[in-house]
Each structure stands twice: as structure tokens, then as C-alpha cells.
Amino acid sequence: MSQSAVIQGWIDRLRAGDEAARRELLNCACDRLTRLTRKMLRAYPRVRRWEQTDDVFQNAIMRLYHALAEVHPATVAEFFRLAALNVRRELLDLAKHYYGPHGLGARHASAGDKPDAGSGQQSPCPPADSADDPARLALWTEFHTQIEMLPEEELAVFDLLWYQGLSQAEAAAVLNISERTLKRRWRSARLKIHAALGGELPA
């Protein structure tokens, strides 16, 4: 039996009222959720200075666990879309925590930009780059917001290809549509995101 089939089995049990299925669902999807967290953490290089994948994963998984008490996805694709939502919310919260106006990372980086008093030498703390500055954080926030506003069919495609990293053939099979239809929805989704952000996409 494939992992997707196992995950679907726990999803079905959760929807049938088996509360124990929440924990089992997360356990059997652990590897895929870890890979998802690692991939999304790469978009926040300076957050990685303070947080490791395992720490982000644990926080995101608790968000997802509580979300599953209220939201019961019907399919594997819906489950991982909900997972991606909770991972990115965790990452955005961490970025704001560390690099907001009063964040530890922002203060630490600012101190690193100045020479040591009396020594004439730069502090060993590297200067902040633009990876997590307020403008980029705002752009990432708007990027994810615009994704959530896509039509349902395009959102499903975007989630599987961009967040989950599936191939177009795999995503088409999950959604039970042709690759031609998937490519059309993928192109339409990207054009809408590009237009909504004025052509400025986060790196």
C-alpha cells in the first residue's frame, strides 16, 4: 500500500470521528512534512540562523494538530495544503519575531554593522543582508496571501507543484486531471500571482 493510501486511510478515519487519527495522521506523514518544512525554511535564510528545521517542524506540527480538530480535509492533497498553510504561518511568525522592529535578530544584526569601539575592527557578527528585511517579509506575506485567493482549482495545482514539489505528472494524477489541464491551470495561477504583486516576486 502506498504512503498516500495510508494517509488517506487516516484522513477517512478522522472524518468519521476517530480523534486518535489526528496523531496517527501526523505520524505517518512525518517524513513528507519534514521535507516540506525544510524546503520552505530555505526561503528564510536568516531565520535559519536562529531556528533549525526540527524546531520549526515541531511548532508547525502543533499548529497543524490543533487545526485538524476544527478542519477535516477530505483528501491527501487537502491535508498537505493545510500543512503548508501552517508551516508558512510559523515561518512568517518567526521571521517577524526575530527581524521585526524589536526582534532579537534585527538588534543583533544592527550591532554587527558597527566597528568595535576602540579597536577599529568590524564585529564578528555579519551584517544583515536583504533576505529577511521588512520589505521582503511583507512581499512573502503578500505572496502567500495571494496564493490563498486563487480559485480552488488553481490553488490545488499551485500547492502540489510549488509547496509539495510534485512533478506535473504526479500532480495531475493526484487531482485526476490531464497534464494539459494542469499546465493550463499552473500558468494561469502564476500569471495571477505575478500581476497581483506587480511583477515583483520573492526570490
Backbone as ProteinMPNN parsed JSONL, in Angstrom:
{"seq_chain_A": "MSQSAVIQGWIDRLRAGDEAARRELLNCACDRLTRLTRKMLRAYPRVRRWEQTDDVFQNAIMRLYHALAEVHPATVAEFFRLAALNVRRELLDLAKHYYGPHGLGARHASAGDKPDAGSGQQSPCPPADSADDPARLALWTEFHTQIEMLPEEELAVFDLLWYQGLSQAEAAAVLNISERTLKRRWRSARLKIHAALGGELPA", "coords_chain_A": {"N_chain_A": [[0.85, -1.196, 0.0], [0.596, 2.227, -0.856], [2.145, 5.227, 0.52], [0.483, 7.444, 0.302], [-1.997, 6.235, 0.187], [-2.146, 5.165, 2.743], [-2.119, 7.511, 4.284], [-4.522, 8.621, 3.349], [-6.27, 6.777, 4.429], [-6.12, 7.327, 7.194], [-7.071, 9.927, 7.127], [-9.724, 9.472, 6.354], [-10.619, 8.079, 8.605], [-10.382, 10.081, 10.533], [-12.299, 11.897, 9.621], [-14.47, 10.363, 10.091], [-14.793, 10.571, 12.745], [-12.883, 9.55, 14.472], [-10.847, 10.478, 16.852], [-8.283, 9.773, 17.607], [-7.032, 9.457, 15.252], [-5.929, 11.828, 14.452], [-3.323, 12.202, 15.59], [-2.073, 9.914, 14.585], [-2.248, 10.379, 11.87], [-0.494, 12.546, 11.515], [1.865, 11.299, 12.343], [2.277, 9.294, 10.365], [2.677, 10.867, 8.178], [4.995, 12.15, 8.658], [7.634, 12.243, 7.474], [7.2, 13.463, 4.955], [6.169, 15.891, 5.791], [8.34, 16.944, 7.15], [10.163, 17.304, 5.038], [8.75, 19.212, 3.606], [8.79, 21.361, 5.435], [11.561, 21.855, 5.556], [12.082, 22.66, 2.921], [10.549, 25.046, 2.729], [11.744, 26.566, 4.694], [14.107, 27.324, 3.552], [13.564, 29.643, 2.195], [13.892, 31.577, 4.032], [16.617, 32.486, 4.916], [17.977, 33.849, 7.01], [16.416, 33.356, 9.209], [17.1, 30.754, 9.628], [19.4, 31.054, 10.978], [18.716, 31.188, 13.589], [16.826, 29.231, 14.077], [16.336, 25.716, 13.744], [15.477, 23.143, 11.348], [14.084, 21.045, 12.656], [13.056, 22.325, 14.938], [11.338, 24.275, 13.885], [9.64, 22.563, 12.543], [8.452, 21.114, 14.688], [6.962, 23.128, 15.973], [5.261, 23.912, 13.889], [3.912, 21.53, 13.437], [2.428, 21.252, 15.722], [0.671, 23.37, 15.421], [-0.696, 22.411, 13.184], [-1.794, 20.072, 14.238], [-3.661, 21.094, 16.092], [-5.249, 22.504, 14.297], [-6.425, 20.451, 12.882], [-8.364, 19.613, 14.569], [-10.463, 21.212, 14.069], [-10.696, 21.435, 11.309], [-11.336, 19.122, 8.835], [-9.713, 17.667, 6.431], [-10.531, 16.308, 3.194], [-9.068, 14.887, 1.379], [-5.75, 13.646, 0.478], [-4.329, 15.654, -0.841], [-5.643, 17.976, 0.097], [-5.027, 17.762, 2.793], [-2.201, 18.148, 2.829], [-2.139, 20.682, 1.809], [-3.247, 22.115, 3.905], [-1.249, 21.59, 5.756], [0.948, 22.944, 4.583], [0.008, 25.555, 4.795], [0.089, 25.94, 7.585], [2.815, 25.598, 8.117], [3.96, 27.756, 6.699], [2.779, 29.883, 8.051], [3.967, 29.609, 10.542], [6.663, 30.103, 9.863], [6.537, 32.771, 8.948], [5.719, 34.034, 11.29], [7.954, 33.525, 12.889], [9.928, 34.909, 11.459], [9.041, 37.551, 11.741], [9.204, 37.704, 14.483], [11.984, 37.543, 14.993], [13.085, 39.474, 13.277], [11.528, 41.709, 13.29], [10.745, 45.129, 14.293], [11.577, 45.122, 16.988], [12.929, 42.805, 17.237], [15.117, 40.087, 18.182], [17.03, 39.206, 16.302], [17.193, 41.38, 14.527], [18.264, 43.394, 16.178], [20.654, 42.182, 16.838], [21.894, 41.928, 14.336], [22.127, 44.605, 13.653], [23.948, 45.537, 15.526], [26.128, 44.216, 14.595], [26.88, 45.611, 12.39], [28.457, 47.703, 13.116], [31.702, 49.06, 13.921], [33.881, 47.646, 16.409], [34.19, 49.381, 19.437], [36.993, 51.392, 19.866], [38.692, 49.527, 18.728], [38.698, 49.566, 16.002], [38.0, 47.526, 14.39], [35.776, 45.4, 12.551], [32.831, 44.019, 14.003], [32.546, 40.505, 14.776], [30.074, 39.649, 14.082], [28.088, 39.099, 11.283], [26.975, 41.518, 8.843], [23.534, 42.393, 8.322], [21.787, 40.959, 5.602], [19.638, 41.345, 2.749], [17.767, 39.379, 3.013], [15.756, 38.917, 4.938], [14.599, 41.375, 5.404], [12.258, 44.029, 6.314], [10.797, 44.729, 3.967], [11.035, 42.499, 2.322], [9.859, 40.538, 3.93], [7.27, 41.516, 3.982], [6.656, 41.191, 1.306], [6.748, 38.394, 1.024], [4.639, 37.735, 2.737], [2.465, 38.897, 1.374], [2.647, 37.445, -0.99], [1.962, 34.795, -0.156], [-0.592, 35.342, 0.736], [-1.9, 36.059, -1.631], [-1.776, 33.637, -2.971], [-3.573, 32.108, -1.475], [-5.869, 33.28, -2.328], [-6.359, 32.39, -4.844], [-8.415, 30.81, -7.369], [-10.13, 27.76, -6.512], [-9.407, 25.46, -8.066], [-6.995, 26.23, -9.262], [-5.507, 26.844, -7.018], [-5.188, 24.318, -5.871], [-3.488, 23.112, -7.742], [-1.241, 24.827, -7.616], [-0.429, 24.411, -4.984], [0.361, 21.679, -4.956], [2.445, 21.627, -6.86], [4.222, 23.793, -6.219], [4.488, 24.014, -3.334], [4.458, 21.301, -2.448], [6.198, 20.083, -4.194], [5.731, 18.187, -6.176], [5.94, 16.432, -9.313], [4.681, 17.499, -12.531], [3.297, 15.434, -13.73], [2.772, 13.749, -11.536], [1.202, 15.456, -9.943], [-1.006, 15.873, -11.611], [-2.046, 13.291, -11.624], [-2.79, 12.994, -8.914], [-4.816, 14.899, -8.756], [-6.506, 13.919, -10.598], [-6.693, 14.815, -13.279], [-5.887, 15.835, -16.657], [-2.484, 16.241, -17.848], [-2.281, 18.372, -19.567], [-4.438, 20.005, -18.81], [-3.616, 20.559, -16.215], [-1.241, 22.035, -16.683], [-2.309, 24.279, -17.907], [-3.804, 25.414, -15.8], [-1.754, 25.889, -13.986], [-0.184, 27.768, -15.323], [-2.033, 29.868, -15.482], [-2.416, 30.422, -12.754], [0.162, 31.303, -11.979], [0.398, 33.606, -13.546], [-1.595, 35.206, -12.418], [-0.639, 35.566, -9.788], [1.749, 36.888, -10.354], [0.772, 39.252, -11.547], [-0.728, 40.306, -9.413], [1.235, 40.964, -7.598], [2.524, 42.977, -8.843], [4.509, 42.226, -10.612], [6.711, 41.736, -9.053], [8.316, 39.253, -7.508], [8.995, 37.165, -4.662], [12.313, 36.009, -4.016]], "CA_chain_A": [[0.0, 0.0, 0.0], [1.392, 3.444, -0.938], [2.008, 6.128, 1.665], [-0.7, 8.278, 0.085], [-3.173, 5.435, 0.551], [-2.163, 5.089, 4.209], [-2.544, 8.827, 4.76], [-5.942, 8.757, 3.051], [-6.996, 5.956, 5.394], [-6.24, 8.064, 8.454], [-7.964, 11.055, 6.862], [-11.086, 8.941, 6.378], [-10.959, 7.765, 9.995], [-10.571, 11.353, 11.219], [-13.597, 12.437, 9.194], [-15.513, 9.504, 10.671], [-14.905, 10.878, 14.17], [-11.833, 8.905, 15.258], [-9.933, 11.536, 17.26], [-6.919, 9.247, 17.667], [-6.477, 9.512, 13.901], [-5.16, 13.075, 14.276], [-1.915, 11.954, 15.89], [-1.57, 8.899, 13.658], [-2.118, 11.026, 10.565], [0.751, 13.313, 11.529], [2.977, 10.355, 12.438], [2.539, 8.595, 9.109], [3.077, 11.868, 7.185], [6.107, 12.894, 9.263], [8.74, 12.461, 6.543], [6.811, 14.45, 3.944], [6.014, 17.179, 6.463], [9.695, 17.438, 7.426], [10.714, 17.803, 3.77], [8.021, 20.444, 3.3], [9.321, 22.398, 6.32], [12.933, 22.17, 5.139], [12.017, 23.409, 1.662], [10.031, 26.383, 2.958], [12.691, 27.295, 5.537], [15.162, 27.871, 2.696], [13.172, 30.981, 1.775], [14.166, 32.477, 5.149], [17.973, 32.098, 5.318], [18.424, 34.407, 8.29], [15.699, 32.658, 10.278], [17.865, 29.529, 9.883], [20.476, 31.398, 11.927], [18.192, 31.051, 14.943], [15.945, 28.071, 14.203], [16.636, 24.557, 12.925], [14.302, 22.532, 10.73], [13.326, 20.268, 13.637], [12.32, 23.231, 15.82], [10.235, 24.839, 13.098], [8.724, 21.453, 12.288], [7.682, 20.805, 15.896], [5.974, 24.192, 16.181], [4.266, 23.852, 12.817], [3.123, 20.315, 13.576], [1.444, 21.505, 16.78], [-0.364, 24.193, 14.783], [-1.484, 21.531, 12.326], [-2.544, 19.164, 15.112], [-4.825, 21.818, 16.605], [-6.114, 22.842, 13.166], [-7.168, 19.255, 12.483], [-9.512, 19.453, 15.459], [-11.541, 22.03, 13.515], [-10.779, 21.252, 9.861], [-11.098, 17.734, 8.454], [-9.524, 17.573, 4.976], [-11.148, 15.12, 2.603], [-8.109, 14.184, 0.533], [-4.336, 13.832, 0.788], [-3.948, 16.979, -1.345], [-6.178, 18.977, 1.024], [-4.266, 17.645, 4.032], [-0.898, 18.784, 2.683], [-2.36, 22.124, 1.644], [-3.404, 22.62, 5.267], [0.08, 21.524, 6.364], [1.739, 24.043, 4.029], [-0.514, 26.783, 5.384], [0.566, 26.073, 8.962], [4.269, 25.779, 8.087], [4.312, 29.116, 6.299], [2.395, 30.794, 9.133], [5.014, 29.505, 11.557], [7.86, 30.778, 9.368], [6.297, 34.206, 8.933], [5.72, 34.489, 12.676], [9.34, 33.517, 13.356], [10.642, 35.996, 10.795], [8.633, 38.792, 12.391], [9.713, 37.658, 15.854], [13.418, 37.806, 15.029], [13.524, 40.608, 12.462], [10.651, 42.855, 13.409], [11.422, 46.307, 14.858], [12.181, 44.85, 18.291], [13.364, 41.42, 17.211], [16.475, 39.769, 18.599], [17.894, 39.142, 15.129], [17.392, 42.733, 13.999], [19.193, 44.089, 17.073], [21.948, 41.505, 16.735], [22.483, 42.27, 13.05], [22.483, 46.021, 13.665], [25.173, 45.663, 16.292], [27.212, 43.671, 13.791], [27.253, 46.531, 11.327], [29.278, 48.778, 13.644], [33.022, 48.632, 14.383], [34.081, 47.56, 17.843], [34.705, 50.623, 19.985], [38.393, 51.417, 20.228], [39.512, 48.531, 18.045], [38.731, 49.839, 14.575], [37.699, 46.291, 13.681], [34.364, 45.03, 12.446], [32.353, 42.964, 14.886], [32.456, 39.217, 14.089], [28.692, 39.418, 13.674], [27.956, 39.558, 9.903], [25.898, 42.487, 8.628], [22.29, 41.836, 7.793], [21.545, 41.105, 4.171], [18.242, 41.719, 2.484], [16.947, 38.166, 2.934], [14.597, 38.969, 5.808], [14.289, 42.737, 5.778], [10.808, 44.216, 6.359], [10.181, 44.737, 2.639], [10.92, 41.133, 1.816], [8.854, 39.856, 4.731], [5.972, 41.98, 3.503], [6.428, 40.585, -0.006], [6.4, 36.995, 1.238], [3.294, 37.69, 3.312], [1.514, 39.176, 0.297], [2.732, 36.306, -1.908], [1.158, 33.699, 0.378], [-1.983, 35.804, 0.769], [-2.434, 35.978, -2.985], [-1.959, 32.221, -3.286], [-4.816, 31.667, -0.845], [-7.001, 33.896, -3.028], [-6.539, 31.773, -6.149], [-9.562, 29.902, -7.489], [-9.862, 26.462, -5.9], [-8.712, 24.537, -8.965], [-5.624, 26.705, -9.436], [-4.844, 26.719, -5.717], [-4.803, 22.915, -5.707], [-2.329, 22.882, -8.602], [-0.113, 25.586, -7.077], [0.01, 23.758, -3.757], [1.059, 20.427, -5.249], [3.678, 21.866, -7.608], [5.142, 24.74, -5.585], [4.757, 23.663, -1.949], [4.742, 19.886, -2.243], [7.296, 19.673, -5.053], [5.387, 17.08, -7.059], [6.094, 16.671, -10.742], [3.385, 17.785, -13.154], [2.61, 14.159, -13.94], [2.28, 13.295, -10.237], [0.112, 16.338, -9.525], [-2.167, 15.587, -12.461], [-2.617, 12.027, -11.159], [-3.439, 13.247, -7.627], [-6.024, 15.687, -8.991], [-7.313, 13.196, -11.586], [-6.89, 15.649, -14.464], [-4.837, 15.633, -17.642], [-1.347, 17.137, -17.689], [-2.575, 19.59, -20.322], [-5.285, 20.837, -17.954], [-2.793, 21.014, -15.103], [-0.333, 23.073, -17.177], [-3.109, 25.485, -18.147], [-4.133, 25.994, -14.501], [-0.491, 26.325, -13.405], [0.184, 29.014, -15.996], [-2.999, 30.888, -15.078], [-2.137, 30.773, -11.359], [1.389, 32.097, -11.933], [0.126, 34.927, -14.113], [-2.38, 35.972, -11.444], [0.265, 35.952, -8.685], [2.68, 37.869, -10.923], [0.048, 40.505, -11.712], [-1.145, 40.816, -8.098], [2.413, 41.507, -6.927], [3.136, 43.989, -9.688], [5.679, 41.674, -11.28], [7.805, 41.547, -8.089], [8.131, 38.0, -6.805], [10.087, 36.88, -3.724], [13.317, 35.087, -4.546]], "C_chain_A": [[0.884, 1.244, 0.0], [1.177, 4.313, 0.298], [0.77, 7.005, 1.523], [-1.96, 7.536, 0.483], [-3.29, 5.32, 2.072], [-2.656, 6.402, 4.802], [-4.036, 9.022, 4.529], [-6.783, 7.942, 4.025], [-7.183, 6.663, 6.721], [-7.124, 9.293, 8.301], [-9.413, 10.609, 6.953], [-11.524, 8.626, 7.808], [-11.189, 9.046, 10.795], [-11.928, 11.944, 10.886], [-14.763, 11.623, 9.755], [-15.633, 9.693, 12.181], [-13.874, 10.22, 15.055], [-10.778, 9.949, 15.62], [-8.485, 11.063, 17.34], [-6.239, 9.33, 16.303], [-5.673, 10.785, 13.676], [-3.672, 12.832, 14.475], [-1.317, 10.947, 14.908], [-1.365, 9.476, 12.261], [-0.815, 11.805, 10.479], [1.967, 12.39, 11.596], [3.303, 9.728, 11.088], [2.967, 9.562, 8.003], [4.33, 12.619, 7.608], [7.206, 13.221, 8.262], [8.405, 13.535, 5.513], [6.665, 15.828, 4.565], [7.381, 17.783, 6.798], [10.321, 18.009, 6.165], [10.057, 19.115, 3.375], [8.568, 21.598, 4.135], [10.711, 22.823, 5.882], [12.938, 23.02, 3.87], [11.582, 24.848, 1.914], [10.974, 27.221, 3.818], [13.81, 27.909, 4.707], [14.838, 29.287, 2.228], [13.485, 32.026, 2.849], [15.569, 32.18, 5.697], [18.41, 32.645, 6.66], [17.631, 33.866, 9.46], [16.45, 31.376, 10.636], [19.043, 29.787, 10.836], [20.026, 31.112, 13.354], [17.396, 29.758, 15.145], [16.385, 26.952, 13.261], [15.339, 23.97, 12.368], [13.446, 21.811, 11.759], [12.496, 21.167, 14.547], [11.115, 23.828, 15.104], [9.177, 23.77, 12.858], [7.847, 21.175, 13.5], [6.61, 21.857, 16.153], [4.87, 24.134, 15.141], [3.357, 22.649, 12.982], [2.081, 20.476, 14.684], [0.323, 22.398, 16.259], [-1.299, 23.306, 13.965], [-2.349, 20.589, 13.153], [-3.809, 19.847, 15.635], [-5.793, 22.182, 15.474], [-6.983, 21.661, 12.766], [-8.334, 18.946, 13.416], [-10.727, 20.187, 14.9], [-11.78, 21.759, 12.032], [-10.436, 19.809, 9.52], [-10.959, 17.646, 6.933], [-10.082, 16.264, 4.442], [-10.158, 14.274, 1.815], [-6.683, 14.43, 1.007], [-3.879, 15.218, 0.343], [-4.426, 18.08, -0.406], [-5.408, 18.956, 2.346], [-2.919, 18.361, 3.921], [-1.023, 20.271, 2.369], [-2.515, 22.779, 3.014], [-2.059, 22.62, 5.989], [0.947, 22.683, 5.887], [1.307, 25.376, 4.625], [0.054, 26.994, 6.781], [2.081, 26.219, 9.032], [4.604, 27.221, 7.726], [3.877, 30.136, 7.349], [3.441, 30.777, 10.241], [6.267, 30.255, 11.124], [7.692, 32.292, 9.355], [6.301, 34.779, 10.347], [7.146, 34.536, 13.231], [10.136, 34.667, 12.743], [10.301, 37.335, 11.447], [9.176, 38.862, 13.822], [11.178, 38.067, 15.914], [13.822, 39.104, 14.336], [12.508, 41.733, 12.379], [11.401, 43.998, 14.083], [12.132, 46.032, 16.176], [12.727, 43.431, 18.37], [14.819, 41.24, 17.598], [17.436, 39.785, 17.415], [18.191, 40.516, 14.564], [18.393, 43.508, 14.85], [20.589, 43.501, 16.948], [22.66, 41.895, 15.444], [22.926, 43.723, 13.028], [23.793, 46.239, 14.414], [26.363, 45.2, 15.475], [27.666, 44.609, 12.706], [28.262, 47.573, 11.8], [30.633, 48.247, 14.079], [33.045, 48.527, 15.89], [34.706, 48.858, 18.33], [36.172, 50.465, 20.35], [39.273, 50.451, 19.462], [39.678, 48.826, 16.571], [38.405, 48.623, 13.743], [36.194, 46.069, 13.622], [34.038, 43.961, 13.48], [32.296, 41.655, 14.108], [31.046, 38.9, 13.632], [28.495, 39.929, 12.252], [26.826, 40.556, 9.74], [24.674, 41.812, 8.047], [22.261, 41.999, 6.29], [20.07, 41.401, 3.976], [17.296, 40.545, 2.564], [15.696, 38.255, 3.78], [14.294, 40.389, 6.251], [12.779, 42.936, 5.708], [10.14, 44.176, 4.992], [10.01, 43.323, 2.105], [9.891, 40.338, 2.616], [7.446, 40.24, 4.281], [5.637, 41.334, 2.165], [6.05, 39.117, 0.127], [4.987, 36.862, 1.802], [2.238, 37.899, 2.232], [1.49, 38.033, -0.71], [1.83, 35.174, -1.433], [-0.327, 34.078, 0.442], [-2.627, 35.673, -0.603], [-2.632, 34.526, -3.421], [-3.279, 31.724, -2.718], [-6.05, 32.22, -1.552], [-7.221, 33.32, -4.425], [-7.827, 30.958, -6.191], [-9.18, 28.503, -7.013], [-9.046, 25.539, -6.794], [-7.252, 24.941, -9.153], [-4.835, 26.609, -8.135], [-4.36, 25.292, -5.497], [-3.562, 22.596, -6.526], [-1.096, 23.574, -8.025], [0.444, 24.894, -5.843], [0.841, 22.519, -4.06], [2.394, 20.665, -5.941], [4.68, 22.709, -6.82], [5.5, 24.323, -4.16], [5.195, 22.21, -1.788], [5.867, 19.369, -3.123], [7.003, 18.47, -5.923], [5.701, 17.448, -8.507], [4.713, 16.957, -11.324], [2.602, 16.504, -13.384], [2.009, 13.648, -12.63], [1.091, 14.133, -9.78], [-1.153, 16.082, -10.331], [-2.85, 14.305, -12.004], [-3.366, 12.215, -9.845], [-4.783, 13.946, -7.831], [-6.969, 15.033, -10.004], [-7.694, 14.082, -12.77], [-5.746, 15.369, -15.436], [-3.683, 16.597, -17.374], [-1.579, 18.448, -18.45], [-3.425, 20.544, -19.495], [-4.475, 21.403, -16.795], [-1.878, 22.145, -15.531], [-1.09, 24.379, -17.41], [-3.43, 26.185, -16.825], [-2.877, 26.557, -13.823], [-0.071, 27.665, -14.007], [-0.746, 30.15, -15.562], [-2.721, 31.351, -13.651], [-0.904, 31.661, -11.259], [1.183, 33.503, -12.487], [-0.642, 35.798, -13.132], [-1.506, 36.447, -10.286], [1.209, 37.049, -9.154], [2.001, 39.237, -11.055], [-0.307, 41.132, -10.372], [0.015, 41.472, -7.359], [3.148, 42.531, -7.771], [4.41, 43.519, -10.349], [6.845, 41.42, -10.34], [7.543, 40.299, -7.268], [9.273, 37.776, -5.832], [11.032, 35.855, -4.302], [13.168, 33.719, -3.899]], "O_chain_A": [[1.834, 1.316, 0.78], [0.19, 4.172, 1.021], [0.085, 7.281, 2.508], [-2.885, 8.123, 1.046], [-4.39, 5.371, 2.623], [-3.497, 6.415, 5.701], [-4.742, 9.528, 5.402], [-7.877, 8.358, 4.406], [-8.262, 6.615, 7.312], [-7.842, 9.665, 9.229], [-10.238, 11.29, 7.561], [-12.67, 8.88, 8.178], [-12.084, 9.098, 11.638], [-12.629, 12.436, 11.77], [-15.884, 12.116, 9.88], [-16.469, 9.059, 12.826], [-13.969, 10.315, 16.279], [-9.916, 10.274, 14.804], [-7.562, 11.857, 17.162], [-5.012, 9.278, 16.212], [-4.815, 10.819, 12.794], [-2.856, 13.208, 13.633], [-0.184, 11.113, 14.455], [-0.425, 9.106, 11.558], [-0.111, 11.728, 9.473], [2.99, 12.671, 10.971], [4.47, 9.639, 10.707], [3.55, 9.14, 7.004], [4.693, 13.618, 6.987], [7.666, 14.361, 8.204], [9.222, 14.411, 5.231], [7.001, 16.831, 3.934], [7.553, 19.0, 6.735], [10.939, 19.073, 6.203], [10.719, 20.023, 2.872], [8.787, 22.692, 3.613], [11.012, 24.016, 5.839], [13.703, 23.978, 3.757], [12.181, 25.777, 1.371], [11.004, 28.445, 3.692], [14.401, 28.91, 5.113], [15.746, 30.05, 1.898], [13.357, 33.225, 2.602], [15.702, 31.679, 6.813], [19.145, 31.974, 7.385], [18.107, 33.904, 10.594], [16.446, 30.951, 11.791], [19.602, 28.858, 11.418], [20.848, 30.828, 14.225], [17.306, 29.252, 16.264], [16.763, 27.208, 12.118], [14.248, 24.265, 12.855], [12.222, 21.941, 11.748], [11.366, 20.825, 14.894], [10.014, 23.879, 15.651], [7.978, 24.031, 12.955], [6.634, 21.018, 13.365], [5.481, 21.522, 16.509], [3.691, 24.287, 15.461], [2.162, 22.73, 12.701], [0.989, 19.912, 14.605], [-0.841, 22.207, 16.612], [-2.522, 23.43, 14.038], [-3.504, 20.337, 12.808], [-4.891, 19.259, 15.625], [-7.009, 22.171, 15.666], [-8.132, 21.835, 12.361], [-9.189, 18.119, 13.098], [-11.869, 19.844, 15.206], [-12.91, 21.839, 11.551], [-9.361, 19.326, 9.876], [-11.96, 17.56, 6.222], [-10.104, 15.249, 5.137], [-10.383, 13.082, 1.606], [-6.435, 15.308, 1.833], [-3.131, 15.886, 1.058], [-3.683, 19.025, -0.141], [-5.165, 20.003, 2.945], [-2.538, 19.102, 4.827], [-0.098, 21.038, 2.638], [-1.983, 23.862, 3.257], [-1.761, 23.542, 6.748], [1.609, 23.335, 6.694], [2.144, 26.228, 4.925], [0.456, 28.105, 7.126], [2.587, 26.902, 9.922], [5.444, 27.843, 8.377], [4.544, 31.156, 7.521], [3.762, 31.82, 10.812], [6.87, 30.967, 11.926], [8.618, 33.018, 9.716], [6.819, 35.871, 10.581], [7.506, 35.466, 13.952], [10.923, 35.319, 13.428], [11.188, 38.157, 11.676], [9.555, 39.929, 14.306], [11.574, 38.846, 16.781], [14.779, 39.761, 14.747], [12.602, 42.604, 11.514], [12.578, 43.85, 14.413], [13.169, 46.631, 16.46], [12.96, 42.916, 19.464], [15.65, 42.121, 17.375], [18.539, 40.322, 17.518], [19.322, 40.791, 14.163], [19.265, 44.195, 14.32], [21.583, 44.227, 16.953], [23.862, 42.159, 15.44], [23.967, 44.051, 12.46], [24.64, 47.026, 13.99], [27.471, 45.714, 15.628], [28.746, 44.421, 12.147], [28.865, 48.26, 10.976], [30.728, 47.116, 14.555], [32.312, 49.238, 16.577], [35.638, 49.375, 17.715], [36.551, 49.528, 21.052], [40.497, 50.548, 19.541], [40.653, 48.406, 15.949], [38.516, 48.664, 12.517], [35.446, 46.486, 14.506], [34.867, 43.106, 13.791], [32.027, 41.67, 12.907], [30.849, 37.961, 12.861], [28.718, 41.117, 12.019], [25.813, 40.454, 10.432], [24.77, 40.791, 7.367], [22.655, 43.037, 5.758], [19.347, 41.675, 4.934], [16.124, 40.685, 2.216], [14.659, 37.72, 3.387], [13.787, 40.597, 7.353], [12.079, 42.116, 5.114], [9.035, 43.649, 4.861], [8.984, 42.987, 1.514], [9.134, 39.552, 2.046], [6.551, 39.399, 4.209], [4.489, 40.972, 1.91], [5.148, 38.638, -0.56], [4.231, 35.98, 1.394], [1.242, 37.176, 2.175], [0.428, 37.688, -1.229], [1.027, 34.65, -2.205], [-1.202, 33.239, 0.228], [-3.768, 35.227, -0.719], [-3.566, 34.227, -4.165], [-4.02, 31.006, -3.39], [-7.15, 31.69, -1.395], [-8.16, 33.713, -5.117], [-8.282, 30.468, -5.158], [-8.016, 28.113, -7.109], [-8.098, 24.904, -6.331], [-6.371, 24.083, -9.197], [-3.637, 26.326, -8.149], [-3.256, 25.076, -4.998], [-2.675, 21.884, -6.054], [-0.025, 22.972, -7.953], [1.66, 24.803, -5.678], [1.912, 22.332, -3.482], [3.374, 19.981, -5.644], [5.862, 22.37, -6.761], [6.678, 24.281, -3.806], [6.166, 21.915, -1.092], [6.438, 18.319, -2.832], [7.93, 17.792, -6.368], [5.723, 18.623, -8.874], [3.697, 16.687, -10.684], [1.378, 16.489, -13.249], [0.874, 13.171, -12.61], [0.096, 13.598, -9.291], [-2.253, 16.076, -9.777], [-4.078, 14.224, -11.99], [-4.453, 11.664, -9.669], [-5.766, 13.625, -7.163], [-8.076, 15.515, -10.242], [-8.844, 14.104, -13.208], [-4.754, 14.738, -15.071], [-3.872, 17.642, -16.752], [-1.124, 19.507, -18.019], [-3.172, 21.748, -19.475], [-4.621, 22.57, -16.432], [-1.749, 23.131, -14.805], [-0.566, 25.46, -17.139], [-3.34, 27.41, -16.735], [-2.943, 27.592, -13.159], [0.343, 28.578, -13.292], [-0.29, 31.265, -15.305], [-2.783, 32.547, -13.367], [-0.914, 32.659, -10.539], [1.729, 34.473, -11.959], [-0.375, 36.995, -13.022], [-1.617, 37.593, -9.85], [1.441, 38.024, -8.44], [2.593, 40.261, -10.711], [-0.202, 42.347, -10.206], [-0.181, 42.414, -6.591], [4.273, 42.911, -7.448], [5.303, 44.323, -10.62], [7.883, 40.93, -10.784], [6.647, 40.285, -6.424], [10.409, 38.149, -6.124], [10.607, 34.933, -4.999], [13.925, 32.801, -4.214]]}, "name": "protein", "num_of_chains": 1, "seq": "MSQSAVIQGWIDRLRAGDEAARRELLNCACDRLTRLTRKMLRAYPRVRRWEQTDDVFQNAIMRLYHALAEVHPATVAEFFRLAALNVRRELLDLAKHYYGPHGLGARHASAGDKPDAGSGQQSPCPPADSADDPARLALWTEFHTQIEMLPEEELAVFDLLWYQGLSQAEAAAVLNISERTLKRRWRSARLKIHAALGGELPA"}
